[in-house]
Amino acid sequence: MLKLAILGFLQDRPLHGYELRRHLAGLTGHIRPISDGTLYPTIKRLETEGLVLRRPEPGSAAALRHTLHLTPAGQHALLERLRTPEQLDISDENRWFTVLAFLRHLADPAEQAAVLRRRLAFLAEPSSFFYDGARPLPAEEITDPFRSGILLIARATSRAETAWLHDTLAGLDAPARPTAPTGAADAPH
């Protein structure tokens, strides 16, 4: 997901390493901070793959700073990853949020909707964090208040996300309304 997030942020605009790290930390939150030992080797691999280009630019002092730019190949890789996310990108909440953060880069509403429908289908599958054999246990069958709490919170989150998905899909599926040509309001009738 780090690769997807880097490509997504660089699609927004070129960034230097410190800015990129700050954006990544904001996306992943405090749960998964990004270390230099992870970030910079990943950037180097993206450069080697031809997806990212590092350009020296004047800094605020006399020293040069390196700004990262997305290449056309990087943009293609980003869009392909967004069009066809892996199943784990759909099912894992942190990975899903990373996909969702950059889904706007797909210009086609039908492609965006296809990804959202995959998440909706995943949320519709019966699941739990706790099982009796192969049967998922609902919160009402668990006597441990902490485990029951986990399931109640997850259920509320899932319901909110499902409602948002339905609303967003309705907007994406709605036919585009024709807009008046520029200056049409000023034309005499």
C-alpha positions, 0 to 999 in steps of 0.5 A, spaced: 500 500 500 505 504 500 507 504 493 500 506 491 500 511 496 506 514 494 504 514 487 497 517 489 500 523 492 505 524 487 499 524 482 496 530 486 503 534 485 510 533 486 513 532 493 520 532 496 521 526 501 519 530 507 512 532 504 511 525 502 512 522 509 508 527 512 502 526 507 503 518 508 503 519 516 497 523 515 493 517 511 496 512 515 495 515 522 498 513 528 497 506 527 502 505 522 508 510 522 512 510 516 520 510 517 525 512 513 528 505 512 521 503 509 520 510 505 526 511 502 528 504 499 521 504 496 522 510 493 528 508 490 525 501 487 519 506 484 525 510 481 528 504 478 522 501 475 521 508 472 515 510 476 518 516 479 523 521 477 527 525 482 529 532 480 534 536 484 531 543 485 533 549 489 532 549 496 530 554 501 538 555 503 543 554 498 543 546 498 539 542 493 533 538 495 530 533 491 523 533 488 519 527 486 515 527 480 510 521 477 512 519 470 507 517 465 509 509 467 507 511 474 501 514 472 499 508 468 501 503 474 497 508 479 491 507 475 491 500 473 492 499 481 486 503 482 482 499 477 483 492 479 485 492 486 487 486 490 482 482 494 486 484 500 485 492 498 478 491 498 477 487 505 483 490 509 480 497 512 487 500 512 488 498 505 481 500 503 482 507 505 488 507 501 485 505 495 479 510 497 483 516 498 486 516 491 480 513 487 478 520 484 484 519 480 480 514 475 476 519 471 471 514 469 465 514 474 463 507 471 470 504 473 470 508 480 463 504 481 466 498 479 471 498 485 465 501 490 461 495 488 466 490 490 467 493 497 459 493 498 459 485 496 465 484 501 461 488 506 455 484 505 458 477 506 457 474 513 463 475 517 465 476 525 472 477 528 470 471 532 467 464 530 464 457 533 467 453 528 466 455 521 460 459 524 461 467 525 458 469 532 454 475 532 455 480 538 448 478 541 451 471 542 458 473 546 458 474 553 465 477 553 463 485 553 469 487 550 469 482 544 461 484 544 463 491 543 468 490 538 463 487 534 458 492 535 462 497 533 464 494 527 457 493 525 455 500 526 461 502 522 459 497 516 452 500 516 455 507 516 460 505 510 454 501 506 449 507 506 455 511 504 457 506 498 449 506 496 449 514 496 455 514 492 454 509 487 447 512 486 451 519 484 456 515 480 450 511 476 446 517 475 446 520 468 450 526 467 446 532 466 447 536 460 450 543 462 448 549 458 454 552 454 458 557 457 455 564 455 448 561 454 445 565 460 448 572 457 445 570 450 438 574 448 432 570 447 
